[in-house]
Every structure is written in C-alpha cells, then in structure tokens.
C-alpha cells in the first residue's frame, strides 16, 4: 500500500506539471470546445497505456541481476535529475495562442496519441517506475497501469473542461510554482530511494 501511494502521488504530481500534452489539450479546448478536445485526451491516455504496457511487460525480460541493478540505478538517477530540475524550474503558463481551426474528433485523437508517444519524458518516466516496481506481481502491475491510464484521462478531461478561458489559465499559473516544487521533491525522494535500496541490496 505504501509503495502504491508513493508511486500514485509521484505520478499525479508529475502529471500536474504543464508540458506538451497539457498545452495541446488546453489549446484544443479553447479552439473547439471540450468535446472536441476529448479526442486529444483519449489519445494521450491511450499513448500512456501503450508506454506503460511496454515498460511493465519488459520487467519479465530483466532476469540477470546486473541488468536489473543497472536499470534500477539508471532509473533512480533519472528521477533524481528530473526532480532537481523541477525544484530549480520556474513554472509559468505561456500566453494563449490564436484560436486554431476546428478539427475533427478523430484527428484530435491522432494528435493526442502522437503527442503522448513522441514525448520522451513519458517513456523515460514509466521505464523508471517499472524499475521501482520490479518485485510487483502481475496483478499489481495491472492495477498500477489501470490507475495511471485512468488518472491521465481524468486529469486531461478536467483540463479540457475547465481551461477554456484565459482567466482560468491565469489562475492556474499562480499555483504552478509550488506544485512544481512538490513534484520535484517527490521525484527526488523516489529516485534516491531507488539508489539507496540498490546500495543496501549490494552490501
């Protein structure tokens, strides 16, 4: 339970930091409404599902202790690095771009899928989490994966529904700084925990 809460909180807080997916959902919602943007949301969630499945299923291939240790060390260093970057970053919301032409729901689905799959941060994040969950059972991995995909979809739909005005975006910008710091702290703790666990295991 403690492991699930740690991973769930770290994943949720990292999800709150605006990135390519966030701005794509916000722009589409402002340009064509939240129903039109729901295609982007489902595409992004589907992409996350694909990356999670690929990362978690790869755990079965890590049978050699040396490979497992390298993956765990790399994942710990990556999460620590990203956490420090978040702690040092100055979060801000970019000005809204001119309203784009309306596109079809299916095209927006493709945009969301491409955005999620082509974002290296997503792939690296889930690979790092896979190292944390190396000892989890298949059922637990399914639960983790389903939770993360559902959370991504719910959050993106929330963004699409609520971030339809410049006032809403401005309001969110006032809390981005401390959300970034909290996310950074959780990622640093998670990353250092992985490295410390590996060192304890090797001694």
N, C-alpha and C positions, 0 to 999 in steps of 0.2 A: 504493500500500500504506500509506504513512504517513497519507494522508487517511482511509482506511478505518479504521485503528487509532484515530485521533483521534476520529472520529465514533462508532465502536463503543464505545470506552471511555467517552466522554461520555454516550452513550445508556444504557449499562449502569449507570453510577454514578447517573445521574438516576433510573433505574428503581428503585434501591435505597432512595430516599427515600420513606418511607411517605406515602401520600396516600389519596384516596377509594377507589381500586381496591384498594390494599393492605388496608385495613380491611374492605372488602366481602368479599374472599377469606378473610381470617382469620376473620371472624365467621361466614361460611357454613360454613367448615371445622369450626369448633368446635361449631356448632349441628347440622350434619347429616353431617359426615364429609367426607373429601377427594374421594370420588367424586361426592357431591352438589355440592361446590364446584367440581368440574372444569367444570361448565356455565358458572359465572361466569368461569373462566379462559379458556375458549374464546370467550366473548362479548367479553371485554376484548381478547383478541388480534385478534378479527375487527374490532372497532371501530378498533384501531390500524391494521390493514391498510387499512381504508376511508380513514382520515385520511392515511395515508402515500401511498396511490394518488392521492388528491385533491391533496395538496401537490406530489408529484413530477410528476404529469401537467400541473400548472399551469405548470411551467417552460417548456413549449413556447409558452405564451401570452406569456411575457415576452420580447418581441423588441426593444423600444425600450431603448437603453442607460440612459436616465433612469429608466425604471421599474425596471430591474434594479438600478441603483445605490440607488434608494430602498428596494427590498426588502432588499438586502444591508445597508444602513445600519440599517434598522429591525430586521432580524434580529440584527445584531451588538449593537445597543443592548439588545434584549430579552434575549439570552443573558447579556450582561454584568450586566444588572439582576438577573436570576434568580440568577446565580452569586453576586453580592454578598449577595442576600437569604439564600442558603444559608449563606454564610460567617458571617453575623450571627445566623442562626437557632439556637435551642436545640431540638434534636430530642428528642422524647420519645414514648413509646408510651402511648396512652390506656388507661385501665382497661377490661378486657373487659366488654362489655355483657351483660345477661341473655340466655341462650340463646333464640334465636328459634325459632318453629315451623318444622318441616321443610317445604321447598317442593320442587316437582318440578324435575327437571334442566332441563326446557325453560324454566321460569320463571326459573331461575337464569341460563340462557343469555341471556334477555332482560334481566335485571338487569345482567349484565356488559356487554352491548352498549350499554345506555343509559348506564351509568357511564362507559365509555370515550368515547362520542360526545359526551356532555354536559359533559365536563371540558375547559374552555378551555385548560388548561395543555398538554394533549396536542396539540391543534390548533396552538397557537402554537409549540410546540417543533418539530413536524415542518415547519411553514412556514419556521421559522428554519433548520432543517437543509437544507431544499430550496434556500435561497439559497446555502448553503455548497457545495452540490453542483450549482450551476448549469452547470458545464462538464463534468459527468459524462456518459458515454454511456448510451443506453437500457439496455444490458445491465448496466452498473454500477449503474444505479438499481434494476433488478430485483433484483440481488444485495443491495444495501443494504436494500431493502424486505423481502425474504425473510428476511434475517438479523434485522432488527429485530422482525418479527412472531414469528419462531421464538423469539427471546430473551425477548420478553414472555410468550409462552405457557409456556416452560420455567420462567421465574422464578416466574410466578403458580402453576404447578403445584407447584413447590418450596415456596412459601409455604403452599399448601393442605395439603400432606403433612406438613410439619414444624411449622407453627404451630398445633398443635392443643391446646396446653396453656398455662396461664399461666406456667409455668416457662420455656417456650421464648420467649414474648413478653418476659419479663423479661430473659432472656439477650441477646436482640437489642437491647433498649434500651440496653445498656451499650456497644454499638459504633455506635449511630446517630449520635452526636455527631461522631466523626471521619469517618464515611462522608459525612455532610452537608458537612463542610469540604472533603473531597477532591472531591466533586461540584461544589461551588461554585467551587473553583479551576479545574477543567477547563472549566466553562462560561464563566468569566471569560476564560481564555486563548483559548477558541474564539471568543467574542464579540469580544474586542479584536483577534484575528487577522483577523476579517472586516472590521472597521473599518479596520485598518491596510492590509489588502490593497486596499480601496477607495481609500484615500488615495493609495497608491502608484500605483494604476491611473489616477487623475485627474491626477497630477502629471507 
